[in-house]
Amino acid sequence: MNKEVIKFIQDIYKSESSIPLHAPTFSGNELTYVAETIKSTFVSSVGKFVDEFEKKVEIYTGSVKAVATVNGTAALHASMYMLGVKAGDFVITQSLTFVATCNAIHHMGAKPIFLDVSKKNLSLCPNALEIFLDENALLTEEGCIHKNSLKKISAVIPMHTFGHPAMLDELNTVCKKWNIPMIEDAAEGLGSFYKGRHVGTIGSISALSFNGNKIITTGGGGMILCSSLDLGERTKYVTTTAKVPHAYEFYHDEPGFNYRLPNLNASLGCAQMEQLENFLINKRKLAFIYEDFFKTTDYRFFKEPDYAKSNYWLNAIICPDKESRDSLLEQTNKVGINTRPVWHLMHKLPMFKNAIHDDLKVSEWVEKHLVNIPSSPVNFD
């Protein structure tokens, strides 16, 4: 069966050599806009493309205010800062996530609490969140407090795994009950919609990523989506060194971050945004072709939840067991097809091994069964 899978993927990408997991596509105005930026000399943090890129993302996502950042981790870090996460606080997230989620928590001086994901979407499970809080939290005038440590639980961060939207209404209901702000880690979610709304616009604030392997890329880069204009303007101010506007003086009235996205990167992002819809159309076609093929195999293609429209950033299949997973990974990578397992669960990494967590039963199961397969958009025309 692995030979059939290999042949099928090679036929899709018309290659018997190297097939990446997710490669960027540059087929529009990338060279034109980048050259324009270089000729203008405004290649750093000031230039027209930064403003244009933020506006394009605002319009596409329906966000009140978008603030560009140098990468997705910076966007997450600033998001927590803006919502008042403090050193010593707890932040609830999922163990099945990319390490950037937890690195940002760590750099705030906070500690993660790892809860399980849902098999429906591979993102934070609302039931797991509700059970944990009911058993381990107190609601006080200061907010939600962890019973045993008496430390504040200051945020909940669901991550939209592989672009599949989490159950945001249910998560939001629990968060409101316990007076905890929800920050969406939408790093993988550009082009994904939850009940008709773009992910990243339901929580108080959210973070996108434009790394080289994402739906669109700026090389590096990220974006903060803010739920109010006041929050957005303040986020822009703080992430651009908290400089008081002036024609020539440099005066800063509070500690800020130098998280500005360079104009050079933003020019690339503007060209990519012009092609986003076409990328998404071709990625959905690819996902449906994969789904149809894997119906006749021992592997199960992971589909978008019924309440959502996913960008299918990384396609995934569920293997019958760990042995078949390992065999598929070994044989595909041996012939140059880049497949990968899901990330090591965060609570198993040395820096987070002492973190509080629930049984993580689903996360452990996914770790043993899931394989990501090549997902670069293919032009089927």
C-alpha positions as CSV (number, residue, x, y, z in Angstrom):
1,M,0.0,0.0,0.0
2,N,2.9,2.4,0.7
3,K,4.1,1.9,-2.9
4,E,0.6,3.0,-4.1
5,V,0.7,6.0,-1.9
6,I,4.2,7.0,-3.1
7,K,3.2,6.6,-6.7
8,F,0.0,8.6,-6.2
9,I,1.8,11.6,-4.6
10,Q,4.5,11.5,-7.3
11,D,1.9,11.6,-10.0
12,I,0.2,14.6,-8.4
13,Y,3.4,16.6,-8.2
14,K,4.8,15.1,-11.4
15,S,8.1,14.3,-9.8
16,E,10.0,11.3,-8.7
17,S,12.7,13.3,-6.9
18,S,12.2,15.8,-4.0
19,I,8.6,16.7,-3.1
20,P,8.5,19.2,-0.2
21,L,5.8,19.2,2.5
22,H,4.7,22.7,1.7
23,A,6.6,25.0,-0.6
24,P,5.9,28.6,-1.3
25,T,4.4,29.6,-4.7
26,F,5.7,32.8,-6.4
27,S,3.7,33.4,-9.6
28,G,2.4,36.9,-9.3
29,N,3.8,40.4,-8.6
30,E,6.4,39.3,-6.1
31,L,9.5,40.4,-8.1
32,T,7.8,43.6,-9.2
33,Y,6.9,44.7,-5.6
34,V,10.1,43.6,-4.1
35,A,12.1,45.5,-6.8
36,E,9.9,48.5,-6.2
37,T,10.7,48.4,-2.5
38,I,14.5,48.1,-3.1
39,K,14.4,51.0,-5.5
40,S,12.5,53.1,-3.0
41,T,15.2,52.4,-0.3
42,F,12.4,51.9,2.2
43,V,13.3,48.3,2.9
44,S,13.0,48.4,6.7
45,S,10.1,49.1,9.1
46,V,8.7,52.1,7.2
47,G,7.1,52.0,3.8
48,K,3.8,51.8,1.9
49,F,3.7,48.0,1.7
50,V,3.4,47.5,5.4
51,D,0.2,49.6,5.5
52,E,-1.1,47.9,2.4
53,F,-0.4,44.4,3.7
54,E,-2.2,45.2,7.0
55,K,-5.2,46.6,5.1
56,K,-5.4,43.6,2.8
57,V,-5.4,41.2,5.7
58,E,-8.0,43.3,7.6
59,I,-10.3,43.3,4.6
60,Y,-9.9,39.6,3.9
61,T,-10.3,38.4,7.5
62,G,-12.9,40.9,8.5
63,S,-10.7,42.0,11.4
64,V,-11.2,45.4,13.0
65,K,-7.5,46.1,13.0
66,A,-4.5,44.1,11.8
67,V,-0.9,44.8,13.0
68,A,2.0,43.3,11.1
69,T,4.9,41.8,13.1
70,V,8.2,40.2,12.3
71,N,7.0,36.7,12.8
72,G,4.2,34.6,14.3
73,T,5.9,34.1,17.7
74,A,6.2,37.9,18.1
75,A,2.5,38.2,17.3
76,L,1.6,35.7,20.0
77,H,4.0,37.2,22.5
78,A,2.6,40.7,21.9
79,S,-1.0,39.4,22.0
80,M,-0.5,38.0,25.5
81,Y,1.2,41.2,26.6
82,M,-1.7,43.3,25.3
83,L,-4.2,41.2,27.3
84,G,-2.3,41.5,30.5
85,V,-0.7,38.1,30.9
86,K,1.9,38.5,33.7
87,A,5.0,36.6,34.9
88,G,3.9,33.8,37.1
89,D,0.5,33.4,35.6
90,F,-0.9,30.2,34.0
91,V,-1.9,30.1,30.3
92,I,-4.0,27.1,29.1
93,T,-3.2,25.7,25.7
94,Q,-2.9,22.3,24.0
95,S,0.0,19.9,24.2
96,L,-0.5,19.1,20.5
97,T,0.9,22.3,19.0
98,F,4.0,23.8,17.5
99,V,6.6,24.8,20.1
100,A,6.1,28.5,19.2
101,T,2.9,28.6,21.2
102,C,4.6,27.5,24.3
103,N,7.8,29.5,23.7
104,A,5.7,32.7,23.6
105,I,4.1,31.7,27.0
106,H,7.5,31.0,28.4
107,H,8.9,34.4,27.3
108,M,6.0,36.1,29.0
109,G,7.3,34.5,32.3
110,A,4.0,32.5,32.4
111,K,3.6,28.7,32.6
112,P,1.5,26.6,30.3
113,I,-1.2,24.2,31.3
114,F,-1.7,21.5,28.7
115,L,-5.2,20.2,27.9
116,D,-6.4,17.6,25.4
117,V,-7.6,18.2,21.9
118,S,-10.7,17.0,20.1
119,K,-10.5,14.2,17.5
120,K,-12.9,16.3,15.4
121,N,-10.5,19.1,14.8
122,L,-7.2,18.4,16.6
123,S,-7.5,21.6,18.4
124,L,-8.2,22.4,22.1
125,C,-11.2,20.5,23.4
126,P,-14.0,22.6,25.0
127,N,-15.0,19.7,27.2
128,A,-11.5,19.2,28.5
129,L,-11.3,22.9,29.2
130,E,-14.6,22.9,31.1
131,I,-13.7,19.8,33.2
132,F,-10.3,21.1,34.1
133,L,-11.6,24.5,35.2
134,D,-14.5,23.0,37.2
135,E,-12.1,20.8,39.1
136,N,-9.1,23.0,39.5
137,A,-10.2,26.7,39.4
138,L,-11.9,29.4,41.5
139,L,-13.6,32.5,40.1
140,T,-12.7,35.5,42.2
141,E,-12.7,39.3,41.9
142,E,-9.2,39.1,40.6
143,G,-10.2,36.6,37.9
144,C,-9.8,32.9,37.4
145,I,-7.5,31.4,40.0
146,H,-5.8,28.0,40.0
147,K,-6.9,26.3,43.3
148,N,-3.7,24.6,44.3
149,S,-1.2,27.3,43.5
150,L,-3.5,30.4,43.8
151,K,-1.9,31.7,40.6
152,K,-4.1,33.5,38.0
153,I,-5.1,31.7,34.8
154,S,-4.9,34.7,32.5
155,A,-5.5,33.3,29.0
156,V,-6.7,30.4,27.0
157,I,-4.9,29.8,23.7
158,P,-6.5,27.3,21.2
159,M,-4.4,26.6,18.1
160,H,-6.1,25.9,14.8
161,T,-4.1,22.8,14.0
162,F,-3.2,22.4,10.3
163,G,-5.7,25.1,9.6
164,H,-8.8,23.2,10.9
165,P,-10.8,25.6,13.1
166,A,-11.3,24.9,16.7
167,M,-14.8,24.8,18.3
168,L,-14.7,28.5,19.0
169,D,-18.3,29.1,20.2
170,E,-17.9,26.4,22.8
171,L,-14.5,27.5,23.9
172,N,-15.7,31.1,24.1
173,T,-18.6,30.1,26.3
174,V,-16.3,28.4,28.8
175,C,-13.8,31.3,28.7
176,K,-16.6,33.9,29.4
177,K,-18.0,31.7,32.3
178,W,-14.6,31.8,33.9
179,N,-13.6,35.4,32.9
180,I,-10.6,34.3,30.9
181,P,-9.7,36.0,27.6
182,M,-9.3,33.7,24.6
183,I,-6.3,34.3,22.3
184,E,-6.5,32.4,19.0
185,D,-3.2,30.9,17.7
186,A,-4.2,31.2,14.1
187,A,-0.7,30.8,12.8
188,E,-1.8,28.1,10.4
189,G,-5.3,29.5,9.8
190,L,-5.2,32.1,7.1
191,G,-8.1,31.3,4.7
192,S,-10.0,29.1,7.3
193,F,-13.5,30.0,8.3
194,Y,-15.5,29.1,11.4
195,K,-19.3,29.2,10.7
196,G,-18.6,31.8,8.1
197,R,-16.2,34.0,10.2
198,H,-12.5,34.0,9.6
199,V,-10.5,32.3,12.4
200,G,-8.7,34.8,14.5
201,T,-11.7,37.2,14.7
202,I,-13.7,35.4,17.4
203,G,-11.2,35.6,20.3
204,S,-10.1,38.9,22.0
205,I,-6.9,38.9,19.9
206,S,-5.1,36.5,17.6
207,A,-1.9,35.7,15.8
208,L,-1.2,34.7,12.2
209,S,2.1,33.5,10.7
210,F,3.6,34.1,7.2
211,N,6.6,31.8,7.5
212,G,7.9,30.3,4.3
213,N,5.8,27.1,4.7
214,K,2.4,28.8,5.3
215,I,-0.5,29.5,2.9
216,I,1.1,32.7,1.9
217,T,4.6,33.9,2.9
218,T,6.5,37.1,3.6
219,G,9.7,35.1,4.2
220,G,9.1,35.5,7.9
221,G,6.3,37.6,9.3
222,G,3.2,37.6,11.4
223,M,0.1,39.5,12.1
224,I,-2.0,40.4,15.1
225,L,-5.8,40.6,14.6
226,C,-7.5,42.8,17.1
227,S,-11.1,42.8,18.2
228,S,-11.4,46.5,18.7
229,L,-9.9,49.7,17.2
230,D,-8.6,50.9,20.5
231,L,-6.8,47.5,21.1
232,G,-5.5,47.6,17.6
233,E,-4.1,51.1,17.8
234,R,-2.5,50.4,21.1
235,T,-1.0,47.1,19.8
236,K,0.5,49.0,16.8
237,Y,2.0,51.5,19.2
238,V,3.5,49.0,21.6
239,T,4.9,46.8,18.9
240,T,6.7,49.7,17.2
241,T,8.8,50.6,20.2
242,A,6.2,52.9,21.8
243,K,7.5,55.9,20.0
244,V,5.6,59.1,20.5
245,P,4.9,60.5,17.0
246,H,7.1,63.5,16.2
247,A,8.7,64.9,13.0
248,Y,12.3,64.3,14.2
249,E,12.5,63.6,18.0
250,F,12.8,60.0,19.4
251,Y,10.8,59.9,22.6
252,H,9.4,56.7,24.0
253,D,7.0,56.8,26.9
254,E,6.9,53.1,27.9
255,P,8.7,49.9,27.3
256,G,7.8,48.6,23.8
257,F,8.7,45.8,21.4
258,N,10.6,46.2,18.1
259,Y,8.3,43.7,16.4
260,R,7.8,45.7,13.2
261,L,7.6,43.8,9.9
262,P,10.1,45.2,7.3
263,N,8.6,46.8,4.2
264,L,10.6,44.4,2.1
265,N,8.7,41.4,3.6
266,A,5.4,43.3,3.4
267,S,5.9,43.8,-0.4
268,L,6.1,40.1,-0.8
269,G,3.0,39.6,1.4
270,C,1.0,42.0,-0.8
271,A,1.8,40.0,-3.9
272,Q,0.9,36.8,-2.1
273,M,-2.4,38.1,-0.9
274,E,-3.4,38.8,-4.5
275,Q,-3.1,35.1,-5.1
276,L,-4.5,33.8,-1.9
277,E,-7.9,32.8,-3.2
278,N,-6.3,30.8,-6.1
279,F,-4.0,29.0,-3.6
280,L,-7.0,28.1,-1.4
281,I,-9.0,26.8,-4.4
282,N,-6.2,24.6,-5.5
283,K,-5.4,23.3,-2.0
284,R,-9.1,22.3,-1.5
285,K,-9.0,20.5,-4.9
286,L,-5.9,18.7,-3.7
287,A,-7.5,17.8,-0.4
288,F,-10.6,16.3,-2.1
289,I,-8.3,14.3,-4.4
290,Y,-6.4,12.9,-1.4
291,E,-9.7,12.2,0.4
292,D,-11.0,10.2,-2.6
293,F,-7.8,8.2,-3.0
294,F,-7.4,7.3,0.7
295,K,-10.9,5.9,0.9
296,T,-9.6,2.7,-0.7
297,T,-6.6,2.4,1.6
298,D,-5.9,1.5,5.3
299,Y,-5.3,5.2,5.9
300,R,-8.0,7.7,6.8
301,F,-7.8,11.3,5.4
302,F,-8.4,13.9,8.0
303,K,-11.3,16.1,6.9
304,E,-12.4,19.6,7.9
305,P,-15.1,19.7,10.7
306,D,-18.7,20.0,9.5
307,Y,-19.0,23.5,11.0
308,A,-16.0,24.9,9.2
309,K,-14.3,25.6,5.9
310,S,-10.6,24.8,6.3
311,N,-7.7,26.0,4.3
312,Y,-6.2,22.5,4.4
313,W,-2.8,24.0,5.2
314,L,-1.2,20.7,5.9
315,N,-3.1,17.6,4.8
316,A,-3.0,14.7,7.2
317,I,-3.8,11.0,7.3
318,I,-4.5,8.7,10.2
319,C,-2.7,5.4,10.1
320,P,-4.0,2.2,11.7
321,D,-1.2,2.1,14.3
322,K,2.2,3.4,15.1
323,E,4.0,0.7,13.1
324,S,2.2,1.6,9.9
325,R,2.8,5.3,10.6
326,D,6.6,4.7,11.0
327,S,6.7,2.5,7.9
328,L,5.0,5.2,5.8
329,L,7.3,7.9,7.1
330,E,10.4,5.9,6.4
331,Q,9.4,4.8,2.9
332,T,8.2,8.1,1.7
333,N,11.1,10.1,3.0
334,K,13.5,7.5,1.6
335,V,12.3,8.4,-2.0
336,G,12.3,12.1,-1.4
337,I,8.6,12.7,-0.5
338,N,8.7,14.9,2.6
339,T,6.1,13.5,5.1
340,R,6.3,14.1,8.8
341,P,4.7,13.0,12.1
342,V,2.9,15.5,14.2
343,W,5.1,17.5,16.6
344,H,6.4,15.9,19.8
345,L,3.8,16.7,22.4
346,M,4.8,19.8,24.4
347,H,4.6,18.1,27.8
348,K,7.2,15.6,26.7
349,L,9.8,18.3,25.9
350,P,12.4,18.9,28.6
351,M,11.5,22.6,29.2
352,F,7.8,21.8,29.8
353,K,8.0,18.4,31.4
354,N,6.8,19.6,34.7
355,A,3.8,21.5,33.4
356,I,0.3,20.7,34.7
357,H,-1.7,18.7,32.2
358,D,-4.8,16.4,32.0
359,D,-4.6,12.8,30.6
360,L,-4.1,14.0,27.0
361,K,-5.6,10.8,25.8
362,V,-6.5,12.0,22.3
363,S,-3.2,13.9,21.9
364,E,-1.3,10.8,22.7
365,W,-3.4,8.8,20.2
366,V,-2.9,11.4,17.5
367,E,0.9,11.4,18.1
368,K,1.0,7.7,17.3
369,H,-1.2,7.7,14.3
370,L,-1.0,10.9,12.3
371,V,1.2,11.7,9.2
372,N,1.3,15.0,7.3
373,I,1.6,14.5,3.5
374,P,2.7,17.0,0.8
375,S,0.3,19.9,0.7
376,S,1.8,22.5,-1.7
377,P,-0.9,24.0,-3.9
378,V,-1.1,22.3,-7.3
379,N,-2.5,24.2,-10.4
380,F,-5.0,21.7,-11.7
381,D,-6.0,23.8,-14.7
